[in-house]
């Protein structure tokens, strides 16, 4: 068996649901599966590296074989009209679409890396999780488009609410909310429609059967909205339920190639079986076990699983409920359902670390770029920064930038002047200096002439002034005109 992983096909005794091309079954409140799996592999599948699996509502199984050919298909999605979308993991990267009865594929969406997972929502939008580029992109499959939109992540690895680190499996529900298996951050992120900041619904501190998540890779939801997650490096599949998370398959946690073990699972998909009109209950050899596979004990703790928040359940004949929940510190209530800890999963925002200082008080150690009692305020990095030349400071995540008002300035603080501006300033100063010298010279001449006239009696311009006055009088003196009138009749 290849070490890259084996795959789960979960058989369900449930009627088919219509709407999507994939199966979202509705389970009982405490569903169980046969712990011993059936190895599913045809002759041309065994030995190939596989990262994904897709099962349609008519139980057609699609598996991209990574080692089958040079183009390296590594993820797949099939729509309700049987259009097949395949991510090509080899360069040049692309997402190819095969329509029903087509003999060749067409490029559906431009991508700059391999898609670990593909998904098409109810509005015909195609999603791709770019594992190595730390983002999820989307594009409409209606009409022709050559553009994509980043819907989650920034393209850089990180653990803040708007960033991802090695995203793998994705799922989009009917409300267009995006669920992302954020592998390297060991968490599940939920991005509501139109929001770039995600909410951590399962984090790295969530203990499931004494072990936190270790690279969640595949994710799907059932009809009630409960999560099913392939926990890759814990070699198991876990699921949420009315009483919190529990292990479904591979619960030993060790890599195992037996029928009851898993080895680095990466994806999962539900199939469908029609409900039988009759049911024959099995006869269990042990009187304290029940269930279709005689693998569930009949005690209150095992049947009800009532204790929440990782509390220990103790069967008790003296209790009216048949059990007693031993709560962890900070929890109380009949089922340990009330969380009275000062530090909760949502106390410190934006990946802040909550430290309890007493039984009722806490302090948040905020990650860089955040501050406040709950790490709810983004740090203003412009507070002590002065941009020169009327530049405007704009605070960024973990940084700041000075936006210069024109191309004449550049530099970290807009302190660098362009050569053109320096030249213009030099010319302006030169003209101003020449004008000042000219004005000063005229004033000096006037002052010197006044001193010579009034102090020494020397009027250097008196003759010129007299000549100008005489010339003016001559021009003003006019020759008289004599008019004679002649009598005609």
Steps between C-alpha positions, in 0.01 A plus 500: 500500500645847413616712791335814366164403645188288466147619441167466674173412328234514771194284427170649616155345540315819403293635213660718234480876539448715195651838419877465492711257304654362819338319793408676825320230695291551811615278786357400831623695802777247571598331172753217497688318225651158467853544641636256242514662156479331162808572288377661180746484208475384140804367318580832335465695828720306738854636515412850382538804723153641578409828668126526436178307450152604387176298519189629322140458613465198271803335668739555210851517644764728346864474605782706341812284464804717568749257342289419195639752256731794446237767578460384865126535580467540877147622585154458347140623523196379305193724462136389497496508118807270494755764401840394637753755628856378551796692645824438310789493747780511244628814333331676329236495773134507398149384582360297210127454444357191330136540402273200457584296186791732414812352339735773622524743789499879517684725745248618760691732734856640497704405807862553599542179697349153558155485663495262794119507498226617259138593570206638297229678702125524428554822300752336263810660650817289486734504803864389520714465815859588406689310768847631418380860448296517824172624349163393356391650167169493314358571157163453331468204262217672312631662182868557433727670752874539536499647849485362852413656835677424829221404740711382796862553599744765382754293307743504793518236773365618835270420791297822530128499424550614140790264420550128431798266513484206261120481445378160379139381499217750440119484522236763410152467650166626366557840667827534302701476823849362439655236727879456468720224644799720595762224519813668638299707752322181619159665488173526306417852378150622410468796263148641473394628158669831419732490804880485471554429871431142599366354824686209656237236572751224585845607619829335591403491869179305433569163662323210329552170678801648687665615173472838320478527121820442303465626141126475418486420128150403391168647612131444428165567669194282549140617463494638856817705451728275708864490391692193387878553485792284388769561764799413279794452735284355778389233247131533578162648406321714760150648501299754695167423657249629755747421780816630334767324297565127499712256303332303220769288332865427580461592864826335610685790336782284367579451132355161415431309178252260660128517429436700817788748460595792279825639370505877440147538357450814290136502383163338561166478323161348581316252280131409520303179543123479479330427830379145533132453584587247769771472759623192681678588822822304556537260789802611701699238688562741787186617680643844578567588134250628246502658154506379143854370547480418873767761563305736731460428869156540651617719789360850533839660443558320169146534368431860599855639505355778716813659648626802312829690491717187537344408832523140622178301508450257788215248488304513824206293616432751779449794265156561352665560165709184514826692481712768670718747309837581655566851371837652424602812689291800400196302380185413691144386442338158479680432173792742555336717237559835674839655437598726790867537406629855462689383190274365227572431134353837406635711789813623323444595138733488203706204627573663833607271786285506811668456839292453814620724783231373738184295490308801371760722330717467193753686290534475123847481347430645158676403181688769314280767340222465761434652842219558748366297790372235257749569217213659310674824397741507208825673594537850356857502374461862386467633853867605533579540131526835322499497122690789343392730217130468589505122455215299658575202728286188455513218754543148363506156660821496706632802310424844359558695181530869414293584194667793321269760346681506166770326302741776600560327835600147594666304779382345824385839634456685164829673583669447163443772240512417131771652274236695306370662818853589614572661160179705511573613854855606402374705202234667716754593766738641234232726352399618845862578589550702177179696563609582855842622377333720233262654751783561746711666228221742404444590862873565551514731193202701627653532847840611363339761274296638791812526716691683223212743445402584856833461675747624240275707274587295197199423288627272228167485323389865526616589148325198359183588686514863373547379144206266529276780636592736214431235242166439659411876485585519131275206427222661696531841320280493185492732193182712497258428218322793319181417314354737235139470389414618135157636423355320200165670433 
